[in-house]
């Protein structure tokens, strides 16, 4: 597992709750984690809330 994957997996529940409170359009499905598809998940979140990929990575402390 990559370092990116480890960090996402470790922080996903905390980040998910914070982002869902701030952005009502996000659902649990947007945070579905699949190993090797971290960028895909980040892209989906990015598209829904209109933030840059770097801003999304900041939420996960990446």
Secondary structure, 3 states (H helix, E strand, C coil): CCHHHHHHHHHHHHHHHHHHHHCCCCCHHHHCCCCCCHHHHHHHHHHHHCCCHHHHHHHCCC
